[in-house]
């Protein structure tokens, strides 16, 4: 148990510190050196990898932990590759909160998947959660875009104007994360279907889950379609991204309210 | 030894005076030679649109007068240049250059152009600078760099042209490769277009009521010329529109540009209206993905940045003070070597003379005993010199050796021998 908890507590502390540094400029403090804003979440992610490696990825808590890990890594990529440190304002608290929630729910081994399908199952969880993290990043960048758009349109030149990245950079990051997130999540879901058929003796899914799951997939797919095929960009594309992720979030929350419990993620 | 700065800047002299004092690069050597003839140990001339300053090493009494004479000649109307200027010596001269290099003395606080100008001044004056000014300018550049990296004095867009660039940058990110349409062919349009071009923006079109004037500017900026009426359709393709016509009313109206903007497929358009009265109808700014800024907006951005920069002044001044003390410690160390050598030499002469006198009286001593006495005289002198030498070196390291050195020179009459 300690090999799971200690790395997670360490990650929690490092993510918390990284979040404080990300929010500091909005409190009028000087931005932290880049080595720290990149190094802290990376160190937290490294610690978390050690903890996650000990977990069986079944149940809400392990999945939240893996989601936090991917968010922290995407935060680093956003800052390093896209020079969008403001992303950390959202991903930082989110990753910190998710690790804290996972710890509160109790990080322990869940029902192990069938021995033969272990790799298949792990790949399903990894891709699904990575897809979710990418879609969350698309949502965050869309929100940042809309905030910066509003500031620029209304000619307010305060903290958001100074600290948020340029519109086109946010739009590009939103495009990349949405276009990468959707197929990743789709592949993750397909692997779940394959796993169920091959190793779990068929699909044991509530029809409501199929209907609402398909609805979510269509909404997300539409957001990608308007971006890629209709070449939407900017504000309209940001709204589409927000709609896509909101659909995922609302449908998931509805399912969890209908069937509470932390033993299964869905 | 001493350092001085003699000159004028934007705070002490109006533009009309400053522009007469400005030196072209080819004139720098001549003016510095005149200072050397007047007794300066070395000189560097920093001449920009906001300042003309002579930095002088070991300035003899006549040197500041020589500077004022050079500048008064440039005024050429009977006015005295010294009425517009200042003279600072030693630590204050060093502090002055460090503040200049850090952008603390600039018209736009924290602007970075001055750093390059200080470097150019140093390079132009290298032949006449001498080792002290060489070191002073070298350190001034590193002080400027330190202030910029350790404080936020240079961040944000603190002038209207840089605010225009910052606003466009907040929409497009990198400006390199973006296209600009310029409306109007006046000086302001030309200046702002040059600012954008320096960021890599391609000025593809210049439109003006008078086609010939548009053509002249377009040729300079590498674009094509248009009349104003031909320009509206190009609102569909340009990334940035910079407008500064002399029209007495809005020329960019919703009716003229809305159809073209509708064909942009959501791509953002940044319109910078630098004209007074404004060229662009406010309704144009309401169009989807159009970001319209006028001169007041640019000044608001600049004012925000300036306020941010002002908050950094105490931190920047602390760095400057630290570096002044560091330089002064080095400078004191430089001065201490010849003075100590002279001091020791002078006392050694006294020792040798007294030894000779004593040995004449002690003629009965064997050569071995004479050698012993001579050895004793050396040892005694060294014992006497040791504490003041150590004290002086320590004072130099602590940054207050210069005054002690001056006292030593006065007490032992070393000034006269050095001719300083």
Interface residues (C-beta under 8 A of the other chain):
Chain A: X30 X148 X152 X153 X155 X157 X158 X161 X162 X165 X166 X167 X168 X169 X231 X232 X233 X234 X235 X236 X237
Chain B: X152 X156 X167 X169 X170 X171 X172 X173 X265 X266 X267 X268 X285 X288 X289 X291 X293 X297 X300 X301 X304
